[in-house]
Amino acid sequence: MISVLGAGVAGLCAATALAEQGLAVEVILPDDAPRPASALAGGMLAPFCEGEIAPEVVVARGQEAIGWWAARVQSVRARGTLVLAPPRDQAELDRFARATRGHEWVRPEALEPELAGRFARGLFFGAEAHLDPAEALATLRAGLKARGVRFHPGPPRGTRLVDCRGLGARDRLADLRAVRGEMVEVLAPEVTLSRPVRLLHPRFPCYIVPRGGGRFMIGATMIESSRPGGVTARAVMELLSAAYAVDPAFAEAELIGTGAGLRPAFPDNVPRLRQDGDRIHLNGMYRHGFLMAPALAGDLARLMTKELTHAD
């Protein structure tokens, strides 16, 4: 038996990969466990865009995520990512182009007609995708239960522990730090954007992700802060202002939700597996949870299968 600690994107991907290898798995989820930060994620499967600041390992291994998720959940939409910048910040768009690959220059209205006249040019990353995090996590959880995987508050019964507790693992991983993410969700039936749009800004870059049914998630990717609690008024105003800069139709949107979460990150911001005595950590997701958890979960399953084979 392998006990997976935590049921965010890292824990559910780990448990899924292990169960699919035929290994006996349980998921430990304490009754007082906080909502995982991954529940508030944008759900962008955007390895090439992440190359702006992420090392090549994230770009290369993140490309596995689209196929992995598409094989298991229904909400994956492979429509690419459109990157824009306000007219005064065109230097940011040029910088982004130099820092990334897998893109082409486009006239934004050719992809999203409602942007006509607002942006002269943009970058299109056609091989990227997005999903609905809530649907994806719920689907993985339901799939695990269908395989007979038990979710319970503990104590763990497994002889091996896979620790996916995020910031909860700071009792064993002293180099984890918190990176705050903030988001709002709006209902804007008049907005017809069909793919994620990243708006570049020197101080406050934001993204807009369609969720279907006129719903859009608007978020900030990274704020170096460990402050807990809800979204600040300033964040809400800046996020909505960014959405309005992309499409003025967001002015009539209904605010239907807000959220803030603390993501775990290692000093180099690269997610990884880490051995720690009788347990293996899958942690440090930073802003790459949905992008990198499938690849690391696959590594974990191969490692555990090999260990158990040798033990037998």
C-alpha positions in Angstrom: 0.0 0.0 0.0 1.2 3.5 -0.9 -0.2 6.4 1.0 -0.5 9.7 -0.9 -0.7 12.7 1.5 -2.8 15.5 0.0 -5.5 15.9 -2.7 -4.5 18.9 -4.7 -3.3 18.6 -8.3 0.0 17.0 -7.2 -1.7 14.4 -4.9 -4.4 13.5 -7.4 -2.1 13.1 -10.3 0.3 11.0 -8.2 -2.5 8.7 -7.0 -3.9 8.4 -10.5 -0.5 7.4 -12.0 0.1 4.9 -9.2 -3.3 3.4 -9.5 -3.1 3.1 -13.3 0.1 1.0 -12.7 -2.0 -1.4 -10.6 -0.5 -0.3 -7.3 -2.5 -0.2 -4.1 -3.1 3.4 -3.2 -4.9 5.4 -0.6 -5.2 9.2 -0.3 -4.9 10.9 3.1 -6.9 14.1 3.4 -7.3 15.5 6.9 -10.8 16.8 7.8 -9.2 20.3 8.5 -7.1 20.4 5.3 -7.3 23.8 3.6 -8.5 24.1 0.1 -5.5 23.4 -2.2 -4.1 26.3 -4.2 -4.6 24.3 -7.4 -8.4 24.7 -7.0 -7.9 28.4 -7.8 -5.5 27.8 -10.8 -6.0 29.2 -14.2 -5.7 25.7 -15.7 -3.5 26.9 -18.6 -1.4 24.2 -20.2 1.1 26.6 -21.6 4.6 25.2 -21.6 6.0 27.5 -24.3 4.6 30.7 -22.6 6.2 29.5 -19.4 9.5 29.6 -21.1 9.5 33.3 -20.5 11.0 32.7 -17.1 11.0 28.9 -16.6 14.0 26.6 -17.4 13.9 24.3 -20.4 12.9 21.3 -18.2 9.5 22.9 -17.6 9.0 23.8 -21.3 10.1 20.3 -22.4 8.3 18.1 -19.9 5.3 20.4 -19.7 4.4 19.5 -23.2 3.4 16.0 -21.9 0.5 17.6 -19.9 -1.9 18.3 -22.7 -2.2 14.7 -23.9 -2.2 13.4 -20.3 -5.1 15.6 -19.3 -7.0 15.2 -22.6 -7.0 11.4 -22.0 -8.6 11.8 -18.6 -10.8 14.9 -18.4 -13.4 16.5 -20.7 -12.7 20.2 -20.2 -9.4 20.3 -22.2 -9.6 22.9 -25.0 -6.6 23.0 -27.4 -7.1 26.5 -28.8 -3.7 27.9 -28.1 -2.7 31.0 -26.1 -2.8 34.7 -27.3 -0.3 37.1 -25.8 -1.0 40.8 -26.0 0.4 44.1 -24.6 -1.1 47.6 -24.5 0.2 50.0 -27.1 2.5 51.7 -24.6 4.1 48.4 -23.6 5.0 46.9 -27.0 8.5 46.5 -25.8 7.2 43.8 -23.3 5.7 41.9 -26.3 9.1 42.0 -28.1 10.8 40.8 -24.9 8.4 38.0 -24.5 8.9 36.9 -28.1 12.7 36.8 -27.6 12.3 34.7 -24.4 10.0 32.1 -25.8 9.5 29.7 -28.7 6.6 28.0 -30.4 4.8 31.2 -31.4 3.9 33.2 -34.4 3.1 36.9 -34.8 -0.6 37.4 -35.6 -3.2 40.1 -35.9 -5.3 39.5 -32.8 -8.6 40.0 -34.5 -7.9 37.1 -36.9 -8.2 34.8 -33.8 -10.6 36.8 -31.7 -12.7 39.2 -33.8 -13.9 41.3 -30.9 -10.3 42.5 -30.4 -10.5 44.4 -33.7 -9.0 47.8 -33.5 -7.6 47.3 -30.0 -4.3 45.6 -30.5 -2.1 45.9 -33.6 -0.2 42.6 -33.1 0.1 39.7 -30.8 1.9 36.4 -30.2 0.0 33.1 -30.8 1.2 29.9 -29.2 -0.9 27.4 -31.2 0.3 24.2 -29.5 -1.0 25.2 -26.0 -4.3 24.4 -24.3 -6.4 25.0 -21.2 -8.8 23.2 -18.9 -11.2 23.8 -16.0 -9.3 23.0 -12.8 -12.4 22.3 -10.8 -13.7 19.8 -13.3 -10.3 18.2 -13.8 -9.7 17.7 -10.1 -13.2 16.3 -9.5 -12.8 13.9 -12.5 -9.5 12.6 -11.1 -11.0 12.1 -7.7 -14.0 10.3 -9.1 -11.8 8.1 -11.2 -9.7 7.1 -8.2 -12.8 6.2 -6.2 -14.1 4.1 -9.1 -10.8 2.2 -8.9 -11.4 1.5 -5.2 -9.0 4.1 -3.9 -10.0 5.2 -0.4 -9.9 8.9 0.7 -9.7 9.2 4.5 -8.2 11.5 7.2 -5.6 9.0 8.3 -3.5 7.7 9.8 -1.7 6.4 6.7 -1.7 2.6 6.3 0.9 2.4 3.6 4.5 1.3 3.9 5.6 4.1 1.6 4.5 7.7 1.8 4.2 10.1 -1.1 4.0 13.6 0.4 2.0 16.0 -1.8 0.9 18.4 0.9 2.3 21.6 -0.7 3.1 24.2 1.9 2.0 21.7 4.6 5.3 19.9 4.0 7.4 22.8 5.3 7.8 20.8 8.4 10.1 18.6 6.3 11.1 20.8 3.4 12.7 23.9 4.9 13.4 25.5 1.5 9.8 25.7 0.4 8.4 29.3 0.2 4.9 30.6 -0.5 3.9 32.4 -3.7 0.5 34.0 -3.6 -1.9 33.9 -6.5 -5.1 35.9 -6.7 -8.1 35.6 -9.0 -11.6 36.7 -9.8 -14.3 34.9 -11.8 -16.8 36.8 -13.7 -19.9 36.0 -15.8 -19.7 38.0 -19.1 -22.0 36.6 -21.7 -21.2 39.4 -24.1 -17.5 38.5 -24.2 -16.7 35.8 -26.7 -13.0 35.2 -26.2 -12.4 31.5 -26.9 -8.8 31.0 -25.7 -6.6 32.2 -22.8 -5.3 35.7 -23.3 -2.2 36.9 -21.5 -1.9 40.7 -21.1 1.7 41.7 -20.5 2.5 44.5 -18.1 5.8 45.5 -16.5 4.4 45.4 -13.0 1.2 43.4 -13.0 0.9 40.8 -15.8 -2.5 39.1 -15.9 -4.4 36.4 -17.8 -7.9 35.7 -18.8 -9.1 32.1 -19.2 -12.6 31.2 -20.7 -14.5 28.6 -18.6 -17.5 28.1 -20.8 -21.0 29.4 -20.4 -19.9 33.1 -20.4 -17.6 32.5 -17.4 -14.0 33.8 -17.3 -11.3 33.5 -14.8 -9.0 36.5 -14.5 -5.8 36.0 -12.5 -2.3 37.1 -11.6 0.3 34.4 -12.0 2.8 35.2 -9.2 3.0 37.5 -6.2 6.0 37.1 -3.9 4.0 37.1 -0.7 3.1 34.6 2.0 0.1 36.6 3.2 -2.9 34.4 3.8 -6.5 35.6 3.5 -8.8 36.7 0.7 -8.2 38.8 -2.3 -7.4 42.4 -1.7 -9.5 45.3 -3.1 -6.5 46.5 -5.0 -6.0 43.1 -6.7 -9.7 43.0 -7.7 -9.5 46.5 -9.2 -6.3 45.7 -11.1 -7.5 42.4 -12.4 -10.8 43.9 -13.6 -8.9 46.8 -15.1 -6.7 44.5 -17.0 -9.8 42.6 -18.4 -11.4 45.9 -19.4 -8.1 46.8 -21.2 -8.5 43.6 -23.3 -12.2 43.9 -23.9 -14.4 46.8 -22.7 -17.4 44.4 -22.7 -16.0 43.1 -19.3 -17.4 46.4 -17.8 -20.8 44.7 -17.8 -19.6 41.5 -16.2 -21.0 40.1 -13.1 -18.5 39.3 -10.4 -19.3 35.7 -9.3 -16.3 34.7 -7.3 -12.9 35.6 -5.9 -10.0 33.6 -4.4 -6.5 33.7 -3.2 -4.1 30.9 -2.5 -0.5 30.2 -1.5 1.5 28.0 -3.9 4.6 26.1 -2.8 7.8 26.8 -4.5 11.4 25.7 -4.3 14.2 28.4 -4.6 14.6 27.7 -8.4 10.8 27.5 -8.9 11.1 24.0 -10.5 8.7 21.3 -9.3 10.4 18.0 -8.5 10.4 14.7 -6.7 12.6 14.6 -3.6 13.5 11.5 -1.5 13.2 11.9 2.3 13.8 8.7 4.2 10.7 6.6 4.0 8.8 9.2 1.9 9.0 10.8 -1.5 7.9 14.4 -1.9 6.2 15.7 -5.0 6.2 19.4 -4.4 7.3 22.9 -5.4 4.6 23.2 -8.0 5.0 27.0 -8.1 2.7 28.1 -11.0 3.3 24.9 -12.9 0.9 22.5 -11.1 -1.3 21.4 -13.9 1.6 21.6 -16.3 4.2 19.6 -14.4 2.3 17.2 -12.1 1.5 14.6 -14.8 5.1 14.2 -15.8 6.3 14.0 -12.2 3.5 11.6 -11.4 4.7 9.4 -14.2 8.2 9.5 -12.9 6.9 8.6 -9.4 4.9 5.6 -10.7 7.9 4.2 -12.6 10.1 4.6 -9.5 7.6 3.0 -7.2 6.9 0.1 -9.6 10.7 -0.5 -9.9 11.1 -0.4 -6.1 8.3 -2.9 -5.5 9.5 -5.2 -8.2 13.0 -5.3 -6.7 11.5 -5.8 -3.2 9.5 -8.8 -4.5 
